[in-house]
Amino acid sequence: MLLLDPETGEYSDEKTPSCGKDTLEQFFERVISDHIFFLFYLSVRSSFLFFKCVRFLKKILRSYLVV
């Protein structure tokens, strides 16, 4: 968040206090990489659950089809 300079009425990045060591670019790189990992995790998990459901349904169908 930029500090509003009361003398000029403009926002100043030079007068804005900083905290931490990450640049904005580094922050967004971390957020994007974490987000991509999370999406990968969800896709793997959902694939696992999908195949688990398919196996379960096959088992049920076999029991009905066996005469």
LOMIGU-507037 format. One line per 5 residues: their letters; for each residue x, y, z of C-alpha. Coordinates in steps of 0.1 Angstrom, whole numbers. Example, Ala and Ser with C-alpha at 12.3 -4.5 7.8 and 13.67 -1.06 7.14 Angstrom:
% residues 2
as) 123/-45/78 | 137/-11/71
% end
This chain:
% residues 67
mllld) 0/0/0 | 15/33/-10 | 18/63/13 | 0/95/2 | 25/123/4
petge) 6/153/19 | 29/178/4 | 24/167/-32 | -9/150/-29 | 6/120/-48
ysdek) 14/85/-38 | 50/79/-31 | 67/45/-32 | 99/61/-19 | 82/74/13
tpscg) 62/42/18 | 76/21/47 | 86/-14/38 | 86/-47/57 | 99/-80/48
kdtle) 125/-88/21 | 104/-100/-8 | 98/-78/-38 | 63/-77/-52 | 75/-98/-81
qffer) 89/-125/-57 | 56/-125/-38 | 35/-131/-69 | 59/-158/-81 | 55/-176/-48
visdh) 17/-172/-48 | 15/-186/-84 | 38/-215/-77 | 19/-224/-45 | -14/-221/-64
ifflf) -2/-243/-93 | 10/-269/-67 | -24/-268/-50 | -42/-273/-83 | -20/-302/-92
ylsvr) -27/-317/-58 | -65/-313/-63 | -63/-328/-98 | -44/-359/-85 | -67/-363/-56
ssflf) -98/-360/-77 | -84/-385/-102 | -77/-409/-74 | -113/-405/-61 | -127/-408/-96
fkcvr) -110/-441/-102 | -119/-454/-67 | -156/-446/-75 | -153/-464/-109 | -139/-495/-93
flkki) -167/-494/-67 | -193/-491/-94 | -178/-519/-115 | -180/-541/-84 | -216/-533/-78
lrsyl) -225/-539/-115 | -207/-572/-115 | -228/-584/-86 | -260/-575/-104 | -249/-589/-138
vv) -238/-623/-124 | -268/-647/-126
% end
